[in-house]
Amino acid sequence: MFFEQSKGNSKKLRTKVNLIAPERQGIPFELMTVPQIQSCVGREMTFDCEIYRNYSLVVFMDVLTKRFLYLEMTTGEQLDTELISYMMYQICSIGFNSNKYDLIIVSAMIHGFDCNTLKEISDDIIKKNRVDKDGEVKFELRENDILEKWNFKLIRKINTYDLYEVAPLDDSLKKYAARMHAKRLQELPYPEDAILTLDQRIKTREYCFVDNQNTDLLRNELVEQIELRRNVGKMYGGIDLRSKSDAQMAEAVFISELTKLNGRRPYKPEYNLDRVFTYTPPAFIHFQTPELQAILEKVKACRFSLRANGSPRCDELAGNKDLGIPALTAQINGRGYTMGLGGLHSTEHRQTIVAAPGWGLFDTDFASFYPLLILNNEWFPAHLGRGFLIIFAKIVNDRLSAKEKATLAKALANKDDEAAWKVIADSLKITINGSFGKFGSVFSLLFSPDLLIQTTVTGQLILLMLIEACELAAIRVVSANTDGFVVYLQESQRELFDRIVKGFEGLSNLKTEETAYKALYSRDVNSYIAVKTDGEVKVKGEYSEKGSTGNTRLSKNPEGLIIADAVVAYLTKGTPIVQTIRECRDVRRFLLVKNVKGGGHQAGRYLGKTVRWVYGKGVRETINYVDSGNTVGGSYGAFPLMDLPDEFPDNIDHDRYIAYALSALVDIGYVKETLF
């Protein structure tokens, strides 16, 4: 086999490709044909590698056709390095943690290393980092060290991106697969130091095929996020942001823009991690009651220090569970508001409020709360200078303008314009939020813990000022969280409330947005069901597939979604709990997923580190930890479903899900516990 240079410095496959005969596959997956391989230029394909002492494997999957190509070798054999090189230079390759592992391994494969050497390189990559007891990463062997040690080069100028940082959490592909209801959850079938037999190699290949399918599921889940990154990259000079987290993307944008502005690349700050600093409130922060005036003095007296990774800490403000120190809590008209390093949280629980005739329930949020605080007060990282504010202001203003234009287009029923402006607004929003997230990272160009604390603490004090003003005017505040609060007031109080909010907007130079609710059902401030006046339902935390802080189901393990379905249907439509649960034929709504450190088993059957089950009628077993034998929480009566069935199971324990839904009505204060 050989290659021929063609226009654009791409490589063209010129010879036939020999595939493993079907009788050797042993797997129910469709393979790519030779013509399909030869016409793969520009196609998006997932890829993944598996490396053992006597077996090396790389698998590609076409995301459009779902067909596979795999290349493998065992001890004494030679890998088809030219075909691997052809694939990597012709396709858009998509991986999970591929930038830190698979691309290095594929580069080593192309170099021509044998199985044993590839395994040693793999071990160097996997074992290169360790974390000490303080959470600090100790780098034992970096990527360049690996390349230098083994004397090969990383393949460059290829079209590739990595989903690992784009996904919302630092998690495994197996966990994400479970959250996306993947057809199959499967662990690596053999220990990483095993010498594989022929049958084991076939099973390992099948496992790698499944990993590619799950990578494709994740790619499909993140299509919007990838498109936003493409969009931001185009807006800021064509930089490739597809593999970056929100925070990494923001940092790349600021590096690019500051370099253009100043004519030189900005530098990371030199910062003394032993430094202790305090908080200084803006001049407009003041309180009317002695209780809150005392809170302000306590906040000003707080001393902030830094963890090893640069994130701020303050036991007096955020508390310390290990030392038994509670977070600072303000009491306003009998309701508690807990402060911290991230945001304000009210302390209600089991609260149901249904707006009575003549009453209104309103959620007031600050628009672009933290960004506008930074701009209004002209705060900036000291080492970046005022150039930071110039760039930040442009991004924030462009985002607000795009958001307004999207809203106007929606009102005019212009769907194309609405979608176009929404893409721009969303792209700039994640850039803004991402930059804020880097203020607390010692590894970042944007590292500025003083600015992080100045912003978050000021935001909390602003909310407390507004809550105090409302309560002094006899307007009842029923909830507050980070950048907004909810009031329950009589129609006769509406004009007074508007004056309070507008007056405060003028004082702080901030803007607010309002949403009207018909009802609010809260287990606590982070888990609630809110019914808007137009009938739309907003769910958070335990009642949402997306959790309390995420905007995607990738952020949370499913825990019997049918329970929340039944509760929401009952509260909003009056549908009986029993009806919703018994009529549902989608097994995915009944699934529960748990992460099991060290792996879990049931009656000796190993299930893996991510386990998935439904509650089954007549099932008396539990799932247990392999290491300790302890029971996995909530797993009594669990019927494992590591592979999703094609038909709805006939042994679902509907009564158990019904009981949990009824209990949820107690949790939100809708009914009294004594009724059960």
C-alpha positions in Angstrom: 0.0 0.0 0.0 1.2 3.5 -0.7 0.0 7.1 -0.9 0.0 9.7 -3.6 0.2 13.4 -2.9 -2.8 15.3 -4.3 -3.9 19.0 -4.2 -4.2 20.5 -0.8 -1.4 18.3 0.6 -4.0 15.6 1.4 -3.2 12.0 0.8 -5.1 9.7 -1.5 -5.6 6.0 -1.0 -4.5 4.2 -4.2 -4.6 0.5 -3.3 -7.1 -2.1 -2.1 -7.7 -2.5 1.6 -7.9 -6.0 3.0 -10.4 -6.4 5.7 -10.7 -9.1 8.3 -12.9 -11.9 6.9 -16.5 -11.8 8.3 -16.1 -15.2 9.9 -13.3 -13.7 12.1 -15.4 -10.8 13.3 -17.6 -12.5 15.9 -19.5 -9.2 16.3 -22.9 -7.9 15.1 -21.7 -4.6 13.7 -21.5 -3.6 10.0 -18.1 -2.9 8.6 -17.1 -0.4 6.0 -16.4 -1.7 2.5 -13.3 -0.7 0.5 -15.2 1.9 -1.7 -16.7 3.4 1.5 -13.2 3.8 3.0 -11.9 5.3 -0.2 -14.7 7.9 -0.2 -14.4 8.9 3.4 -12.8 12.2 2.8 -14.2 14.9 5.1 -16.5 12.5 6.9 -17.0 12.8 10.7 -15.9 9.6 12.4 -15.5 8.7 16.0 -12.3 6.8 17.0 -10.9 4.9 20.0 -7.9 2.8 20.8 -7.4 -0.3 23.1 -3.9 -1.3 24.0 -2.7 -4.5 25.7 0.7 -6.1 25.9 -0.1 -8.5 23.0 -2.9 -6.7 21.2 -3.3 -3.2 19.7 -6.5 -1.9 18.2 -7.9 1.3 16.7 -11.6 1.6 15.6 -13.3 4.2 13.5 -17.0 4.7 13.2 -18.8 6.8 10.5 -21.3 8.9 12.4 -23.6 9.0 9.4 -23.8 5.4 8.4 -22.7 3.9 11.7 -20.3 1.5 9.9 -17.0 0.6 11.4 -13.4 0.2 10.3 -10.9 -1.5 12.7 -7.2 -2.1 12.5 -5.5 -4.4 14.9 -2.3 -6.3 15.4 -1.0 -8.9 17.8 2.5 -9.8 18.9 4.7 -10.5 15.8 2.3 -8.9 13.4 2.5 -5.5 11.7 -0.2 -2.8 11.9 -1.4 -1.2 8.7 0.2 2.2 9.6 -0.5 3.7 6.2 -4.2 3.1 6.4 -4.3 4.6 9.9 -2.4 7.7 8.6 -4.8 7.9 5.6 -7.8 7.9 7.9 -6.5 10.4 10.3 -5.6 12.9 7.6 -8.8 12.4 5.5 -11.5 12.4 8.1 -12.7 14.7 10.9 -11.9 12.4 13.9 -13.9 12.7 17.1 -12.8 11.2 20.4 -13.4 11.2 24.1 -10.2 12.3 26.0 -8.5 11.7 22.7 -6.2 14.7 22.8 -4.5 13.4 25.9 -4.5 9.7 24.9 -5.8 8.4 21.6 -4.0 10.9 19.4 -0.7 10.1 21.1 -1.4 6.4 20.7 -2.4 6.7 17.0 0.8 8.8 16.4 2.8 6.0 18.0 1.0 3.4 15.9 1.9 5.4 12.7 5.5 5.4 13.9 5.5 1.6 13.8 5.9 0.6 17.4 5.0 -3.0 18.3 2.3 -4.1 20.8 4.7 -4.2 23.8 6.1 -0.8 23.2 2.6 0.7 22.6 1.5 -0.7 26.0 4.5 0.9 27.7 3.6 4.3 26.0 0.0 3.8 27.1 1.0 3.1 30.6 3.1 6.3 30.6 0.1 8.3 29.5 -2.4 6.8 31.9 -0.1 6.9 34.9 1.6 10.3 34.2 -0.6 12.3 36.6 -1.4 11.7 40.2 -3.3 13.9 42.7 -2.0 14.5 46.2 -4.1 14.7 49.4 -4.6 18.4 49.0 -6.1 18.0 45.5 -3.0 19.3 43.7 -2.1 17.6 40.4 1.5 16.4 40.3 2.7 16.0 36.7 5.0 13.0 36.5 5.2 12.8 32.7 3.9 15.3 30.2 3.0 14.8 26.6 6.3 16.3 25.3 8.2 14.1 27.7 6.5 11.0 26.3 7.2 12.1 22.7 10.8 12.8 23.6 11.3 9.6 25.6 10.0 7.4 22.8 11.3 9.5 20.0 8.2 10.0 17.8 6.1 13.0 16.7 2.5 13.8 17.3 0.4 13.9 14.1 -0.4 17.6 13.3 -2.6 19.7 11.1 -5.5 17.2 11.1 -9.2 17.8 11.5 -10.1 16.5 15.0 -11.8 17.4 18.2 -12.2 16.0 21.7 -15.5 15.8 23.5 -14.1 15.4 27.0 -13.8 19.1 27.9 -17.0 20.1 26.1 -19.1 17.7 28.2 -20.2 19.5 31.5 -18.4 17.3 34.1 -15.0 15.7 34.6 -16.6 12.3 34.1 -16.2 9.0 32.3 -17.8 8.0 29.0 -19.6 5.2 30.8 -21.4 7.7 33.1 -22.4 9.9 30.2 -23.6 6.9 28.3 -25.8 5.9 31.2 -27.2 9.4 31.4 -28.0 9.3 27.7 -29.8 5.9 28.1 -27.3 4.1 25.8 -28.4 0.8 24.6 -25.4 -1.0 26.2 -23.3 -0.2 29.3 -20.1 -2.2 29.2 -16.8 -2.1 31.2 -13.4 -3.0 29.7 -13.8 -6.8 29.8 -10.3 -7.7 30.9 -7.7 -6.2 33.2 -5.3 -3.7 31.5 -2.3 -5.9 32.2 -3.9 -9.1 30.7 -2.4 -11.2 27.9 -5.5 -11.6 25.6 -6.5 -14.9 23.9 -8.2 -14.8 20.5 -11.6 -15.0 22.0 -10.7 -12.2 24.4 -9.4 -10.0 21.6 -12.8 -10.4 19.8 -14.7 -9.4 23.0 -12.3 -6.4 23.4 -13.0 -5.3 19.9 -16.7 -5.5 20.5 -16.2 -3.4 23.6 -14.3 -0.8 21.6 -17.2 -0.8 19.0 -19.6 0.0 21.8 -17.3 2.8 23.1 -17.4 4.3 19.6 -21.2 4.1 19.6 -21.4 5.8 22.9 -18.9 8.5 21.8 -21.3 9.1 18.9 -24.2 9.4 21.3 -22.2 12.0 23.2 -21.3 13.9 20.0 -25.0 14.0 19.1 -25.9 15.3 22.6 -23.3 18.0 22.2 -24.1 19.1 18.7 -25.3 22.5 19.8 -22.3 23.1 22.1 -19.9 22.2 19.3 -21.7 24.6 16.9 -21.5 27.4 19.4 -17.7 26.8 19.6 -17.4 26.9 15.9 -19.4 30.1 15.8 -17.2 31.8 18.5 -14.1 30.6 16.8 -15.2 32.3 13.5 -16.1 35.5 15.4 -12.6 35.7 16.9 -10.2 35.1 14.1 -10.8 31.5 13.2 -9.4 29.8 16.2 -10.4 26.2 16.8 -12.4 26.0 20.0 -14.2 22.7 19.4 -12.3 20.7 22.1 -12.5 23.4 24.8 -14.7 23.7 27.9 -16.6 27.0 28.3 -13.8 28.4 30.5 -11.0 27.2 28.2 -12.8 28.7 25.2 -13.2 32.1 27.0 -9.5 32.0 27.9 -8.5 31.4 24.3 -10.7 34.3 23.1 -9.1 36.7 25.7 -5.6 35.6 24.7 -6.4 36.2 21.0 -8.1 39.6 21.6 -5.6 40.9 24.2 -2.8 39.9 21.8 -4.4 42.0 19.0 -5.1 44.9 21.4 -1.7 45.1 23.0 0.5 43.7 20.3 1.9 41.0 22.5 0.6 37.8 24.1 -0.7 38.3 27.7 1.0 36.4 30.5 -0.2 34.3 33.4 0.1 36.1 36.8 2.6 35.3 39.4 0.5 34.9 42.5 1.4 34.2 46.1 -0.9 31.3 47.1 -0.1 32.1 50.8 -1.6 35.5 50.4 -4.7 36.5 52.6 -7.1 39.2 51.4 -10.3 40.8 52.4 -13.5 42.0 50.7 -14.3 45.7 50.1 -18.0 46.4 49.2 -19.0 49.1 46.6 -20.2 52.4 48.0 -23.9 51.7 47.3 -24.0 48.6 49.5 -25.9 49.5 52.7 -28.6 48.0 54.9 -31.4 49.5 56.9 -31.8 47.0 59.8 -29.2 46.3 62.6 -29.2 42.6 61.8 -28.1 43.0 58.2 -25.7 45.9 59.1 -24.0 43.3 61.4 -23.9 40.8 58.6 -22.1 43.4 56.4 -19.5 44.0 59.1 -18.9 40.3 59.4 -18.4 40.0 55.6 -15.9 42.9 55.6 -14.0 41.2 58.4 -13.7 37.9 56.5 -10.2 36.8 55.6 -9.9 34.9 52.3 -7.1 32.4 51.6 -6.4 30.2 48.6 -6.3 26.4 48.1 -3.5 24.7 46.2 -5.4 25.0 42.9 -6.0 28.7 43.5 -9.7 28.6 44.4 -10.6 30.9 47.3 -11.7 29.6 50.7 -13.2 31.3 53.8 -14.6 29.3 56.7 -16.2 32.4 58.3 -18.3 33.0 55.2 -18.8 29.6 53.5 -18.5 27.4 56.5 -16.4 24.2 57.0 -18.3 21.0 57.6 -15.1 19.2 58.8 -14.6 21.8 61.5 -18.4 22.1 62.3 -18.4 25.8 61.2 -21.8 26.8 59.6 -22.0 29.1 56.6 -22.9 32.7 57.4 -26.7 33.0 57.4 -28.8 36.2 57.5 -32.3 36.1 59.0 -34.9 38.4 57.4 -38.5 38.3 58.7 -38.0 34.7 59.9 -36.5 33.3 56.7 -32.8 32.2 56.5 -30.5 33.2 53.7 -27.2 31.3 53.6 -24.2 33.0 52.1 -21.1 31.4 50.6 -18.4 31.8 48.0 -20.7 31.1 45.0 -24.1 32.6 45.7 -26.9 33.3 48.1 -29.5 30.6 48.9 -32.7 30.8 50.9 -33.4 27.9 53.3 -37.0 27.0 52.7 -38.1 23.4 52.4 -41.5 21.7 51.8 -43.0 24.8 50.5 -46.1 24.9 48.3 -47.5 28.3 47.1 -50.4 28.5 44.7 -51.3 32.1 43.8 -54.7 32.9 45.2 -57.2 35.3 43.5 -55.9 38.8 43.9 -52.3 37.6 44.5 -49.2 37.3 42.3 -46.1 35.1 42.4 -43.2 36.8 40.6 -39.6 35.6 40.0 -37.2 38.5 39.5 -33.7 37.8 38.1 -30.8 40.1 37.4 -29.8 40.0 33.7 -26.1 39.4 33.1 -25.7 39.8 36.9 -22.0 39.2 37.4 -20.8 40.6 34.0 -22.5 43.9 34.6 -21.2 44.1 38.2 -17.7 43.8 36.8 -18.2 46.4 34.1 -20.2 48.8 36.3 -17.5 48.8 38.9 -14.6 48.6 36.4 -13.1 45.6 38.1 -10.4 43.7 36.2 -7.5 41.3 36.8 -4.5 43.5 37.8 -2.0 41.7 35.5 -4.2 42.2 32.4 -5.0 45.9 32.9 -7.9 47.8 31.6 -7.6 46.0 28.2 -9.6 43.2 29.9 -12.5 45.6 30.4 -12.5 46.8 26.7 -12.8 43.2 25.5 -15.2 42.1 28.2 -17.5 45.1 27.6 -17.7 44.4 23.9 -18.6 40.7 24.4 -21.2 41.6 27.0 -22.8 44.4 25.0 -22.8 42.3 21.8 -24.5 39.5 23.7 -27.2 41.7 25.2 -27.8 43.3 21.8 -28.1 39.8 20.1 -30.5 38.7 22.9 -32.7 41.7 22.4 -32.8 41.2 18.6 -33.7 37.5 19.1 -36.6 38.6 21.4 -37.8 41.1 18.8 -37.6 38.6 16.0 -39.6 36.2 18.1 -42.3 38.8 18.6 -42.4 39.4 14.9 -42.6 35.6 14.2 -39.4 35.7 12.2 -38.0 32.3 13.1 -34.9 32.5 10.9 -33.7 35.8 12.4 -34.7 34.6 15.9 -32.6 31.4 15.5 -29.6 33.4 14.0 -29.5 35.9 16.8 -30.0 33.3 19.5 -27.0 31.4 18.2 -24.9 34.6 18.6 -26.3 35.4 22.0 -25.7 31.8 23.3 -22.2 31.7 21.9 -21.3 35.0 23.6 -23.0 33.9 26.9 -20.8 30.8 27.3 -17.7 33.0 26.5 -18.8 35.4 29.3 -19.6 32.7 31.8 -16.5 30.8 30.9 -14.2 33.8 31.6 -15.7 34.2 35.0 -15.1 30.5 35.7 -11.4 31.0 35.1 -10.9 33.7 37.8 -10.5 31.0 40.4 -8.0 28.8 38.5 -4.3 29.2 39.2 -3.5 27.7 35.9 -5.4 30.3 33.9 -4.3 33.5 32.2 -7.5 35.0 33.8 -6.6 33.9 37.4 -7.9 36.6 39.7 -9.3 35.3 43.0 -9.8 38.8 44.3 -12.1 39.6 41.4 -14.0 36.4 41.9 -14.7 37.1 45.5 -15.4 40.8 44.8 -18.1 39.8 42.3 -19.8 36.9 44.0 -19.9 38.5 47.5 -21.2 41.8 46.1 -23.9 39.9 44.2 -25.1 38.3 47.5 -25.2 41.6 49.3 -27.2 43.2 46.5 -29.8 40.4 46.8 -30.0 40.8 50.5 -30.5 44.6 50.1 -33.4 44.0 47.8 -34.9 41.3 50.0 -34.6 43.5 53.0 -36.3 46.4 51.2 -39.2 44.2 50.1 -39.8 42.7 53.6 -39.7 46.2 55.2 -42.5 47.1 52.7 -44.5 44.0 53.9 -43.8 42.2 50.5 -43.2 38.6 51.2 -40.0 37.0 49.7 -40.5 33.2 49.4 -37.2 32.2 47.8 -33.8 33.5 46.6 -31.0 31.8 44.7 -27.7 33.3 43.3 -29.1 36.0 40.9 -32.8 36.3 41.7 -35.7 36.0 44.2 -39.4 35.2 44.2 -42.1 37.3 45.9 -45.7 36.5 46.7 -47.7 39.7 46.9 -51.2 41.2 46.7 -52.2 43.1 43.6 -52.4 46.2 45.7 -48.6 45.9 46.4 -47.6 45.5 42.8 -46.9 49.2 42.2 -44.8 49.5 45.3 -42.8 46.4 44.4 -42.1 47.8 40.9 -40.9 51.1 42.4 -38.5 49.2 44.8 -37.1 47.2 41.9 -36.8 50.1 39.5 -35.2 52.3 42.2 -32.7 49.6 42.9 -31.9 49.2 39.2 -31.1 52.9 39.1 -28.9 52.7 42.3 -26.9 49.7 41.1 -27.0 50.2 37.3 -28.3 46.7 36.9 -31.3 45.3 34.9 -33.9 42.7 36.0 -36.2 40.3 34.2 -39.4 39.0 35.6 -41.4 35.7 35.2 -44.9 35.3 36.6 -45.9 32.0 38.2 -49.2 30.4 39.0 -47.7 28.0 41.5 -44.3 27.1 43.1 -43.7 23.7 44.7 -40.3 23.5 46.4 -38.5 20.7 48.2 -35.8 23.2 48.8 -34.3 26.2 46.9 -32.4 23.9 44.4 -35.3 21.4 43.8 -38.7 22.8 42.7 -41.5 22.8 40.2 -42.7 26.2 39.0 -45.8 26.6 36.9 -45.8 29.8 34.8 -48.9 31.8 34.1 -48.8 30.6 30.4 -48.8 27.0 31.6 -45.2 26.3 30.9 -43.5 24.2 33.6 -40.0 24.9 35.0 -38.4 22.1 36.9 -35.0 22.0 38.8 -33.0 19.6 40.8 -34.6 16.4 41.8 -37.6 17.0 39.5 -35.5 17.8 36.4 -33.6 15.4 34.1 -30.9 18.1 34.0 -30.3 18.6 37.7 -30.1 21.8 39.7 -27.2 23.6 37.9 -26.8 21.9 34.5 -28.6 22.7 31.3 -28.2 19.2 30.0 -29.0 15.7 31.1 -25.3 14.9 31.0 -25.1 16.7 34.4 -27.1 14.2 36.4 -27.7 10.5 36.8 -31.3 9.5 36.1 -33.2 8.4 39.2 -36.6 7.2 38.1 -37.7 10.1 35.9 -41.2 8.7 35.8 -41.6 9.8 39.5 -41.1 13.5 38.5 -43.3 13.0 35.4 -46.1 11.7 37.6 -45.8 14.5 40.1 -45.7 17.3 37.4 -48.7 15.8 35.6 -50.7 15.6 38.8 -49.9 19.2 39.9 -50.4 20.8 36.5 -53.1 18.6 34.8 -54.7 16.7 37.7 -53.6 13.4 36.1 -53.6 10.7 38.8 -50.2 9.5 39.9 -51.2 5.9 39.3 -52.3 6.6 35.8 -49.1 8.3 34.7 -46.9 5.5 36.1 -48.9 2.5 35.0 -49.5 3.8 31.5 -45.9 4.7 30.7 -44.2 2.1 28.4 -40.8 3.8 28.1 -38.4 1.8 30.2 -35.9 4.8 30.2 -38.2 6.7 32.5 -37.9 4.0 35.1 -34.1 3.7 35.1 -31.9 4.5 38.0 -28.1 4.9 37.6 -25.5 5.0 40.3 -21.7 5.4 40.2 -20.1 2.6 42.2 -16.5 3.2 43.2 -14.5 0.0 42.6 -17.4 -1.6 40.8 -20.7 -3.3 41.8 -22.1 -6.8 41.6 -25.4 -8.6 42.2 -25.2 -12.1 43.5 -21.7 -12.5 42.0 -22.5 -11.0 38.6 -20.1 -8.1 38.0 -22.0 -5.0 36.7 -19.3 -2.4 36.5 -18.5 1.0 38.0 -21.6 2.6 36.5 -24.7 0.4 37.3 -28.2 0.8 35.9 -31.4 -0.8 37.1 -35.2 -0.7 37.5 -37.1 -1.8 40.5 -38.6 -5.3 39.8 -41.6 -7.1 41.3 -40.5 -9.9 43.6 -36.8 -8.9 43.4 -35.2 -9.2 46.9 -31.6 -8.8 45.9 -29.4 -5.7 46.3 -26.4 -4.4 44.3 -23.2 -4.5 46.4 -19.8 -2.9 46.2 -17.1 -5.4 45.0 -14.5 -4.1 47.5 -16.4 -3.7 50.7 -19.6 -5.8 50.1 -21.7 -2.9 51.3 -25.1 -2.3 49.7 -25.3 0.4 47.0 -27.8 3.0 48.3 -31.4 2.5 47.1 -30.6 -0.8 45.3 -32.9 -3.2 47.3 -35.2 -4.7 44.7 -32.9 -3.6 41.9 -33.3 -5.5 38.6 -30.1 -4.7 36.6 -30.5 -3.4 33.0 -27.0 -3.0 31.7 -28.4 -3.7 28.2 -31.7 -2.0 27.5 -34.4 -4.4 26.3 -36.3 -4.0 23.0 -39.6 -4.7 24.8 -40.9 -3.1 28.0 -40.1 -5.4 30.9 -43.1 -7.2 32.4 -41.7 -7.2 36.0 -41.6 -3.4 36.7 -42.6 -2.8 40.3 -45.1 0.1 39.6 -46.2 0.2 43.2 -42.7 1.3 44.4 -42.6 4.1 41.9 -46.1 5.2 42.9 -45.0 5.3 46.5 -42.0 7.4 45.7 -44.2 9.9 43.7 -46.6 10.2 46.7 -43.6 10.8 48.9 -42.5 13.6 46.6 -45.8 15.3 47.2 -44.9 15.3 50.9 -41.4 16.6 50.1 -42.8 19.7 48.4 -45.3 20.4 51.2 -48.3 19.7 48.9 -49.7 17.1 51.4 -49.0 16.4 55.0 -46.8 13.5 55.9 -49.4 12.3 58.4 -51.7 11.4 55.5 -49.4 8.5 54.7 
